[in-house]
Amino acid sequence: MVARACYSGGMSDTPIAHVTDTAFWVASYRASESARPDALFHDPLAGKLADARGRNIAARIADGQQVAWVVVIRTCIIDEFIREAIAAGCDTILNLGAGLDTRPYRLQLPPTLRWIEVDFPATIDFKNERLKDEAPRCQLERRAVDLGDATARRALLDDVNARAQKVLVLTEGVVGYLPTDAVAGVPEDYAAAVVANTLALVATLTTTSAVVAAWGGS
């Protein structure tokens, strides 16, 4: 798959040079939806994060409107999934490959909820800088972890497991961009970390075929 190859390299035939670019791209679609008078959700920080970089990518992607609709619907589904998980007793949300997601700021969340965002260092640094004056509605942490690194991934899950009772694990847009061994390793590592019913609530929502197709993959 082309998208997975881009996890550690570049692409010459699309405006996406690295997987981190996809965070800006997807944020631009959330910003556009939020600006609609009949928006299905409101993400007031998406435009601030997408910036010209995300808008430029969105303008150059083939079949961008199709991808935009996929992103909008996926966002709504995951928003509802999160609400249901919290109502069922989830105390921790682990967002792997969080990108420029702003749910800790825009959703109504329990202030005691622990929310952990994981992504590349550059994405984490950018997000920390852009959102430094914004207040999340829960206990937000950000971790710079390469999910393709099995040792780092397992250490992350062990740490989360040590402090949580019920965790919702989101892989909203990351699995399609990971190397094949890492795709297989994430659920295996997760299963190995489960102790005494901790990390018991899991949700995995991966990149849709439409998004992968926009990369030129198959």
Secondary structure as UniProt FT lines:
FT   HELIX           2..5
FT   TURN            6..7
FT   TURN            19..20
FT   HELIX           21..34
FT   TURN            37..38
FT   TURN            44..45
FT   HELIX           46..60
FT   TURN            62..63
FT   HELIX           64..87
FT   TURN            88..89
FT   STRAND          92..96
FT   TURN            99..100
FT   HELIX           103..106
FT   TURN            111..112
FT   STRAND          114..119
FT   HELIX           121..130
FT   TURN            131..133
FT   STRAND          139..144
FT   TURN            147..148
FT   HELIX           150..163
FT   STRAND          167..170
FT   TURN            172..174
FT   HELIX           175..177
FT   HELIX           180..193
FT   TURN            196..199
FT   HELIX           209..215
//
